[in-house]
Amino acid sequence: MKIRVLIAEDEALLAMSYQMGLELKGCEVVGIAATGQQAIDMANDTDPDIVLMDIKLKGRMDGIDAAIQIKEHHNIPLIYITGNTDEQTRERAFLTHPLRYIEKPVESDLLCEIIEQAFK
């Protein structure tokens, strides 16, 4: 079974890097969202197995707000990948019960390992 991944990342090069690494490891990337609203819409439309969520996204909604809305309607596990390491952001993010909170930069191989472990 291919793990279906939604990537919410507004830095296009990073998103493409994650996508290539995940697809090489056998995952299916069901979409890449640059805004919180896009992430919500894509989660509703594609029903991914897991969401990789950056905290700072384009638009008015950040990744934590998007995660809250996604979790209201879906039981989708979530991994934050972010450059935001301040304590207030971390505490707010942990209220959404993510599987992991990973600081950027992250290697695709490590990301794939974390995702695979989540589904064992």
Sequence and secondary structure as in RCSB ss.txt:
>XXXX:A:sequence
MKIRVLIAEDEALLAMSYQMGLELKGCEVVGIAATGQQAIDMANDTDPDIVLMDIKLKGRMDGIDAAIQIKEHHN
IPLIYITGNTDEQTRERAFLTHPLRYIEKPVESDLLCEIIEQAFK
>XXXX:A:secstr
   EEEEE S HHHHHHHHHHHHHTT EEEEEESBHHHHHHHHHHH  SEEEE SS BSS  HHHHHHHHHHH  
  EEEEES   HHHHHHHHTT  SEEEESS  HHHHHHHHHHHT 
